Amino acid sequence: MRKSIAALVSFGIILLTILIFGIEIFDEVWSFPGNIPFIKDLPSEDMPLGSIPLMVIILVGTGVFITVKLGFPQIKYLWHGIKVTMGKYDDPDDEGDLNHFRALTTALSATVGIGNIAGVATALYYGGPGAIFWMWITAFFGTTLKYAESTLALKYREIDSDGHTAGGPMYTIERGLGQRWRWLAVAFACFAVICSFATGNAIQAFTVSDQVYSEVAQVVGTEHFLTVKHLLWEDFGVSVQQIINGLALAAIVGLVIIGGIRRIGKVTGYLAPFMALIYVTAAILILISNVGVLGESFTMIFSMAFNPPAEIAGVGTGTFLIFLNTMLWGVKRGLYSNEAGQGSAAIAHSTAKTKYSVREGSVAMLGPFIDTIIICTLTGLVILTTGAWQFTEFYVTRIDPNFATADQLLNSSLLTSFAFKEGLSWLFSYGDKIITFSVLLFAISTAISWSYYGDRSANYLFGAKAILPYKWVFVLFVFIGAIAELEAVWAFGDAALGFMTFPNLLSIVLLSAALKKMTGKYFSIDHQEYQKK
């Protein structure tokens, strides 16, 4: 069966599933097989190991397996990756579209985004401080997954007659594992397209729109013609402000992505470092001002990672299911934040100008360190040290039910925004505006990079003729996301992310022997820094 026909059949099945069962069924991806009654409580109700999601087992398990097999490359080769990123080995005559730095910033622009602001806040909202620890675990082993998937993506990439690259897990699967595995490559590409519309697009647009709406509502109120929500159907309304937000975002993203990867690389090469500098500087200032409670925050992270408090009127403290909830939220948001194991970032890294695939793999390892270990940790610590985390469902349900009412709880970017406002109040009263600005920059850069991931996937499935139509649909989803509902968008995005991950991890495991050989061969050579002729 041709790839295009197989893709159309796959999209049809997904659409039919949504029409019959609703979008909620996709949220079950992260619960399987614990959502099956007779499996959930195995081997016993006191130790229901059957409740551990298969996704968590496969993701963390593959990360541990590859890390051990390659001898902890995230430790041994990290400095080499830093030197490569600095341009020490850049040869402008090598094949590819972007130098190592721009390939990394393009990948980081997709990962350093809403997950660092809204995702961390959501993990704390539902999973508590301990969820941050599990984000670290995901990032540590995810670093090796980034190395593996990016090395393989560059090894098996294609370069067309114009010198443009086409790479990613779909090419790794088809060219690395052979034609009999092409069905798996098609499955990955299909879910990558879907994920680009949801995770890499609609969620970004929603968070920006929600943040801007909140800012405008603070000034003019919620009954102004800009902010009043008109009910379209039960429990769903749209305001004029949200429509304006959607149109503006769609225009900005559209102007960049129509220019292709080289324009994307130029934009993200400037945007990613600039936005990270602003955000990190503000977060560090807050932590310095709250240094007295910093130790207490770390204590909560480690203690609640394994022994989170039980519900006030619930079962005993530290039960397995409560621990599982904390772990799951940390892993889910950790994966969403750094995309390790998902395979998306490998598409960006496959564009690097180099003849050594391992060289770009070492650059890719920096992604989870920057994204999760540094930026996500800063966000989490700001929320904890300022006390903002007390306005979460976790705190009210598990610690003090009298602290806040349901309408006072804060989730997503609004929780982070409140924390930054509180944390910078000693300096000025507009700390929350930094989050508004950061959300805008992060979301736009993420959507721009994700458009390229979907672009390459559409090209793989349908050929070059599909690229322009894909971009127009992508821009449309920017607008849709700006007026959508948070829960539905997150659920669908998480599911698509999960479905992408399975084929990518399988290809990494099956090609692990070849990957180990490539790694050993590359680092057995004394690599000299590039000298201009």
Secondary structure, DSSP 8 states (H G I E B T S, - for coil): --HHHHHHHHHHHHHHHHHHH-GGGGGGGGTTTTTSHHHHT-S-SSS-GGGS-HHHHHHHHHHHHHHHHTT-HHHHSHHHHHHHHTTTT--TTSSSSB-HHHHHHHHHHHHSSHIIIIIHHHHHHHH-THHHHHHHHHHHHHHHHHHHHHHHHHHT-EE-TTS-EE-SHHHIIIIII-GGGHHHHHHHHHHHHHHHHIIIIIHHHHHHHHHHHHHHHHHH-SSSTTT--EEEETTEEE-HHHHHHHHHHHHHHHHHHTT-HHHHHHHHHHHHHHHHHHHHHHHHHHHHHTGGGHHHHHHHHHHHHHS----TTSS-TT-HHHHHHHHHHHHHHHHHHH-TTTSHHHHHHTTBS-S-HHHHHHHHTHHHIIIIIIIIHHHHHHHHHTTGGGGSHHHHHHT-TTS--GGG---HHHHHHHHHHHHTTTT-S-HHHHHHHHHHHHHHHHHHHHHHHHHHHHHHHH-GGGHHHHHHHHHHHHHHHHTS-HHHHHHHHHHHHHHHHHHHHHHHHHTHHHHHHHHHHHHTS--------
